[in-house]
Amino acid sequence: MSPVVIGNATLYLGDCLEILPALSKVDAVITDPPYGINAARTRNSAKDGWVDYGCDGWDKERPGREIFDAMLLAAKLQIIWGGNYFTDYLPPTRQWLSWDKGQDGFSLADFELAWSSQDKASRRIHYTRRLALKEGKEHPTQKPVAVMRWCIEQAGRPTVICDPFMGSGTTGVAAAGLGCIFIGIEREPKYFDIACRRIEEAQKQVALFPHEPPSPQPEQMVIA
Ligand SMILES: C[S@@+](CC[C@H](N)C(=O)[O-])C[C@H]1O[C@@H](n2cnc3c(N)ncnc32)[C@H](O)[C@@H]1O
C-alpha cells in the first residue's frame, strides 16, 4: 500500500513487521509499542468510568521478538517506551529515560521507562499527568508531545526518525515541531487517521512559527 505523504512525514497504514524491514535505514527509531497490559480501555478520572476508544484488543499481547530485532537493525539509535516490559528482547543498556508523571502512589504508575540504546547517562523528564491531559487524548495510551519532543532532543535531534507503533502520531507531531523527517506506521485505521490529522496540523503550526534552535544537551553544558 502506498503511504500518505504530509510535508516531510511519510505515514504507512499497516503492520510494521511487514513494512519496517522494507524501508531504508533511518537515524533513529523512537517508539511506544503495546506493552501487552490491555490498556486499550482507559479509566477517565473526570467521569470515573471506562472509556472505550473503539479499537479494543491491540494491547492484549506484547509484540514478538522479530519486530524488536527489526527495530535494532533499522537505525543506529533506538528509544523504546515500556522497555521494562521487553528486557528479554533488548540488550542491557546504560541509558534509561524516565517520564516522571508528578504523582505518588495512585493506582496509575508514578513514572514510565524508555529503553535507550545510547551509551549515556540516564535522564528523566518531569511532566505532570494534569498537563498531559490538557493536551487532549484521542488514543488510550497517548504520550504528551512534550515527552516525545524531549526524547528527540535526548537523541540529538536525528534527521530521520521512524515510529513503527505510531498510534495517534505524537512522535510525528514532536518531530514536526523540531523540523525532523518522520516515518510512521500504524495498523489501526482509526488511529492512523488521527495521526494524519495531528501531524498535518503540527506542520501548519510550524509554518507559522519556525523551528526553535536545539536545546543544549547535558554533555554540552559547561559547569562553572
Ligand atoms: C502504545 S500505542 C502508541 C501510542 C502513541 N505513542 C501515541 O501517543 O498515540 C501502540 C500502537 O501500536 C499499534 N500497533 C500494534 N501492533 C502494531 C503493528 N504490528 N504494526 C503497526 N502498528 C501496531 C496499536 O494499534 C497502537 O495504536
The ligand as a Gaussian input file, in Angstrom:
#p B3LYP/6-31G(d) Opt

LIG

0 1
 C        1.168000       2.286000      22.788000
 S        0.320000       2.698000      21.318000
 C        1.188000       4.134000      20.732000
 C        0.595000       5.416000      21.239000
 C        1.349000       6.631000      20.748000
 N        2.609000       6.783000      21.444000
 C        0.527000       7.897000      20.879000
 O        0.998000       8.865000      21.515000
 O       -0.597000       7.924000      20.384000
 C        0.824000       1.442000      20.236000
 C        0.150000       1.481000      18.876000
 O        0.732000       0.462000      18.058000
 C       -0.264000      -0.038000      17.181000
 N        0.188000      -1.367000      16.732000
 C        0.169000      -2.530000      17.418000
 N        0.719000      -3.518000      16.692000
 C        1.116000      -2.965000      15.517000
 C        1.770000      -3.472000      14.357000
 N        2.138000      -4.762000      14.276000
 N        2.036000      -2.630000      13.337000
 C        1.686000      -1.305000      13.429000
 N        1.045000      -0.780000      14.490000
 C        0.772000      -1.593000      15.534000
 C       -1.542000      -0.051000      18.018000
 O       -2.689000      -0.006000      17.198000
 C       -1.352000       1.209000      18.877000
 O       -2.034000       2.316000      18.323000

